[in-house]
Amino acid sequence: MHLARNNEKKQRWNVIYVDESKKQATKGLDKNWGFHINRPFYIRSRLPMKRIAECVGANNVNLRRWRKNAQG
């Protein structure tokens, strides 16, 4: 848990031991988060340029303009 300078809780984490965890789903809808498992998605702005946030690799997020039918 990270505490900010004003002592507010910013992130909360659950520690789950491997021997106690349930089998992880590989397809379908995750009801807790509302996302489809193993299915690509975009985070798109509603502003006129309709920019999207795109994850490149494990830790690099780029903002770019939405282009219909464009791959990658």
N, C-alpha and C positions, 0 to 999 in steps of 0.2 A: 504494500500500500504506500502511495506517495503522499506526503503531507506538504502542502504549499506553505509559503511563509506565513499565511494567516491561519494555519492549522486546519484548513478545509480538506476533506477527503476528495481527491481527484480521480483515483482509479481504485477499483476493487478487484481482487483476484481470488479465485478458488483454487486450492491445491487439491488435486485428485491423484491418488496413488494408482499406479498402473494396475496393480492386482485388484483394485476396487472399482475400476472404471468399467462402464458398459461398452459393448461393441459399438464402434463408430459407424454411422450410416454413410453410404457412398452415393446414394441417389435419393430423390424425393424432395419434399418440402420440409424445412426445419421450422416447426411450429413456434419455437421460442423466439426466433429472429425474423421469420417471414421470408427467408431466402431459399432458393432452390440449391441443393447441394451439387457441387461440381458443375455448375452452369455459369458461364461468363455473364457479367453485367457491367453497366456503366453507372457512374454517379454524374448526372447531368443537371446543369443549371437551368432555371426557368427564364433567365435574362435573355435579351434578344440574340446574343451571339451563341447561346446554347453550348457553352464550354463544357467539356467533360473532364473528370479526373481519371487518369489512366495509370495503373500500376505497372511499372516496368521493372522486372526482376523482383527481388525480395524486399527492397527498402527504398525504392525510388518512385515517387509519384509525380507525374507530369500533368499540367493543365493544357488542353488543346481544344481547338474549335471542332465542333461536331460536323462530320461529313457523312451524309447518307450513303449507305452501301460501301463504306470504306472499311477495310480490314487492317487492323494493327496500325 
